[in-house]
Amino acid sequence: MDNENSSVAEFTGKKVFFLYPTNSMVNQVITELAQHEFEVYAAKNHTRLEKVLKKYPDAIIFANIDEKMSIQEWERWINGIGKLFPNIKLGVFSVNNDEQFKEKFIKSNRISCGFLSLKNDMSKAYTVILEMLNILDVKGRRKYLRASVERETNVTLNMPLGGEFVNAVIKDISVVGISCVFNHDPALSKNAIIKDIQIKLHSMLIKAETVVFGSREAYGEKIYVLLFTQKIDPEVRVKIRKYIQQNLQNKMDMEIN
């Protein structure tokens, strides 16, 4: 089973959880890591997170040990996680800057991802965590996060074609491109350039240029794969990553809760 999990993580990457993050951690660390294609989540219940970790036994966890429990309770929880899931890597946050306390906490609890101060600038914490996640090869072979959105409402595509607009339902999306099913097959040819595509992601509307990568038949549908061209606005990539991160967070919230 461990080999199976390792093999899956190699291709899909590992999940990174921030347990009881502060607002500054959410805004300056989690948001920035998502922009670098890390699959990162905020979690607000240590007991429920522990149950979810059975599905993700090689996750990375950064816990805010100033919240919810005493230091002794945190030590018991961290050591319990270490025994249950030996492949999980743990780091902690605290406002406590005492060097002796930090060294003792790290050694006695086998903290492998460091002890980071909440008193310091979060941009420094972000830099440390980013370097650590790269060393741990958290992404594996996966380069881009992808969100499955076919069951989402208000996630659609429309584009001008032959003097009219054609509509499609988006199956999944990444900053590289999308897969979609059109209401009526527009018979797009491979490598065709399609300009002025409008993509609606709930309340967010973005415009882009795409190239047709190809199509395939599945479950009685013709699924087109459209890749964004190099002309895509960098701000559009930022918006797509924000949407994907929120989409994945919502799904994880349902798993945890």
N, C-alpha and C positions, 0 to 999 in steps of 0.2 A: 504493500500500500504506500509506504514511504517513497519507493522508487517511482510509483505511478504519480504521486503528488509532485515530486521533483520534476518529472518529465512534463507535466502539465504546466507547472510554473515556468519552466524554461521557455515555453512558447507563448504563454499568456501573461507572464509577469506576476509579481507578488503584490498583494494588497497592503497598503500602509494606513494604519488607523491612528488618529489622534484622539485620545480618551480625555474627555472633559477639557477641550481646548478653550482658551480665552478668546475674546473677540479679535485681539491682535494676531493670535496664532491662526485663526481662520482667515483673516484678511491678508496677512502678509506671508504666511507660510503655506497653508493649504492651497490657497488660490494660486500662488506662484508655482507650486509643485505641479498643479494640474496643468498649468500653461507649458510645463516641460514634459507633459505626457505621462506623468506618474498617476497611478490609480490610487487616489488618496481620499480618505473618508474622515468625517468627524463622528465620534461616538459619545453618547451621553448616558450610558448605563453599563457599568463594568460587569454586572452579573449577566445581562443579556448578551453582551459582547462575547463573554466567555463561551456561551453556548454556540454562537455563530462561528467561533474559531475552529470548531470541529470540521467545518467545511474548508477553512483556510489555515491549516496547521503550520504554514511556513510564512505567516504574515509578519509585518514589522509594526510594533506598537510604541507610540510615544505617549506616556501617561502624565497628566498634570496631578502630581501627588499633593497639591495644596487643596484639592477638592474632595468632598464627599466622605472621606475616611481619614482616620488618624494615621500617622506614619507607621505604627505597628500593624494596623489593618492593611495598609498598602503593602508592607513587606510580606504579610501572609498571602495576599492576593498575587503578588508578583512571583513569589516562590511556588505558589500553587500552579500558576500558569506555566512556569518553567518545568514543573514535573509532568503536567498533563501534555504539554506541547513542546518537547525539547528543541524543535527546529525554529520556534518563534524567537525573534530578536526584539529586545526591549530597550527603550530609552525613557528618561523621565525629565519633567520640567518642574521647577520650583522657584519661589522667590528667595529661598534660603541660599545665601551665597557662601556660607561657612565651608571652608575647604575641608576641614576634618570630617564634617558631616557628610559632604559629598563623597569623599574617598571611602568612608566607612559604608555608606549606602551602596555604592557601586560594587565594592568587594563582597559584602555580605549577601547581596541579592543578585550577583552575577549579571549586572547591567552591561550589555555589550554595545549599546548604541548611545552611551554617554549620558551625562547629567547636565542639562542646559538651564541657564538662569532666565527666569521671566523678567528680571530687572534689566537685562541687557536689551539692546536694540534687536527687534525681531528679525531685521535683515541679516544680522550676524548669525542668528540661530538658523535662519533659512540656508545660508551659505554652508554652515556645518552639516546640516541635515542633507542637503543636496549632494555634497561630496560623499557623505556616508552611504546614501542610497546608491550612488554610482559605484562605489567600491563593492557593495553587496550585490551588484548586478540585479537590482530589483526589477528592472524592465524585462530581463531575459532577452529573448529574440524579438519580442514585440516592440515595434517602433512607435505605433500610434494607437491611442485609445479609440474604441469604436462603441457607439451606443446603438442598441437595437430599439427602434422607435415605431415599429409597425403597429403596435397596439396603442400608441399614443394618439390622442385627438389633437387637432390643430397643428399637425406636422405634415406639411404638404409642399408640393413643388408645382410651379407653373412656368411655362416658357413660350415665347413666340415661335410659331412654326407655320409656314405657308399662309401668312396673313391672319392667323388666329392664335389664340392661346390654348395650349393643351395642358392638362393637369395630371398629376401623378401622386401616388401615396409613397412616402419614403419608408424603406425597410430598415436601413441603418445608415449612420453617418459618422465620418471622421474628418479630420482636417485635410485628408487626402481626397476624399470624394464621398459619393453616396451610391446606394443601390435603391432602385425604385420600380414601381409598377404603374404604368400609365392607364388611365381610364379607357383609352382607345389606343391600340398599338400604333405609334407614329412611324414605325419601320425605319428606325434610325440606323445608319450604316456605321460600321466600326471606323474610328478616327475622325468622325464628323465633329466639327467645332460648333458648339451651341452657345450663343451669347445671350446675355441679359436674362439668365435664369433667376427666378425669384424663389427663395426658399423660406417658408414660414415655420419657425420653431416656437410654437405657442405665440407669445406676444412679440417675439423677435422676428424681424424681416431682414433678410440679407440677399444681396445680389452677387452673382458670380458668373464666370465663363467656364464652361466645361468641355471636355472631349470625351466622346463615347469610347469606352474601353472595350465593351462587348455586351453580350446578353446571354441569358440561359433560361431554359424552361424548368420550372419547379412547381409542383402541385397545381398544374393547370394554368400557371401564370408565366408571363414573359418578364423576367427581371433584368432591367438594364443597369449596368454599372457605369457611372459618369464620374470622371476624375476632374478635379479643379485644375485649371491651367496655371501657369506661373504668373498670370496677370491678376490673380486673386489678391485683394487688398489685405495687408497684414492684420488690419483691424477685424476683418471677417474671420480670420483664423482664431483670433482672440475670442470673438463671440461664440464661435463653434465650440471651442474648448470649454468655455464657461457653461454652455448648454450641456455638453456631454458630462461634465463634472457634476452638475446639478441633477441630471437624469440618473446617473449612476448612484449618487448620494440618496436620491429618493427611493431607489430600489433597495439599497442597503438598509435604509431606515425601516423599510417594511420587513426585511429579514430579521433585523435586530429586535424590532418591536412586536 
